[in-house]
C-alpha cells in the first residue's frame, strides 16, 4: 500500500481517537507485458477481471 503525507500547510482534522491508518484489500491482479509496442503477455487472476474491469 502506498503511504502518503499531507502537503505543507494542510492539517488532519479527523477524530484524534481513531487510527490514522487505512486498510485495503487486494481483489486480484492484471498484468500486461510489452516488448516495444507489442503486447506479448496478458494475464489476470481471477480471469474475470479482464471482463469486468477497465484497464
C-alpha positions in Angstrom: 0.0 0.0 0.0 1.3 3.4 -0.9 2.0 5.8 2.1 1.1 9.4 1.6 1.5 12.6 3.6 -0.4 15.9 3.6 1.1 18.8 1.7 2.7 21.6 3.6 0.1 23.9 5.2 -2.6 21.2 5.5 -3.6 19.6 8.8 -5.5 16.5 9.7 -8.9 17.3 11.3 -10.1 13.7 11.7 -11.1 12.2 15.0 -7.9 12.1 17.2 -9.1 8.9 18.9 -9.3 6.9 15.7 -6.4 5.4 13.8 -4.9 7.5 11.0 -4.0 4.4 9.0 -6.1 3.0 6.2 -6.8 -0.6 5.2 -7.0 -2.1 1.8 -7.7 -5.4 0.2 -6.2 -6.9 -3.0 -9.0 -8.5 -5.1 -6.8 -9.6 -7.9 -4.0 -8.8 -10.3 -3.9 -8.0 -14.0 -0.5 -7.9 -15.8 0.3 -6.8 -19.3 3.9 -7.3 -20.6 5.1 -5.4 -23.7 8.2 -5.8 -25.9 8.4 -2.4 -27.6 4.9 -1.7 -28.8 3.9 -5.4 -28.9 1.8 -7.0 -26.2 3.5 -10.3 -25.5 1.6 -11.4 -22.4 -1.6 -10.6 -20.7 -2.9 -12.4 -17.7 -5.2 -11.8 -14.7 -6.2 -13.6 -11.6 -9.1 -14.1 -11.3 -9.5 -14.1 -15.1 -12.9 -12.4 -14.7 -11.0 -9.1 -14.1 -10.4 -8.7 -17.8 -14.2 -8.9 -18.4 -15.4 -6.8 -15.5 -12.7 -4.1 -15.1 -11.3 -1.4 -17.5 -7.6 -1.3 -18.0 
